[in-house]
Amino acid sequence: MGQLVTITDWASGPNGFKEPISRSALHKIAKTKQTYPPAIKQGRRWVVDENARFIGMVGKVEISSGMSAQARHLVEKALNGCPSQKA
């Protein structure tokens, strides 16, 4: 295991992305554990192993069905970046 670096430093390094990526997208990647090993929240910032690899979404994120409609809407918006479609 290598040294822990901020997610922005990792993204601009050799194991990150070739094109610049927005800070909000990096936070979404960290929050949804799309790196291996997964990113860790330290205070207000996300840190990741300097040798971590981007793996993307491996499985579907399960959202609890016991939430109120408003809470579920907020969680879906945080994960997907857009509101859920009403049927």
C-alpha angles and dihedrals in degrees: 000000000000133000121298114250133176116273091244092054090047092050092054093045130085095277095047132069129315093218123051113264127202122258092239091054090051091051090050090051090050094045094051093045097242094155130074114251090028122244120260127219111233110182106306098342137072118234129189137184109273089233095050120131128217109242102168125215109339097181141003115280110240117221118201114254091211093075125105116255092254094050091047090051091053093048092049090048091051093049100038102027092232137068120266118259115250116228 
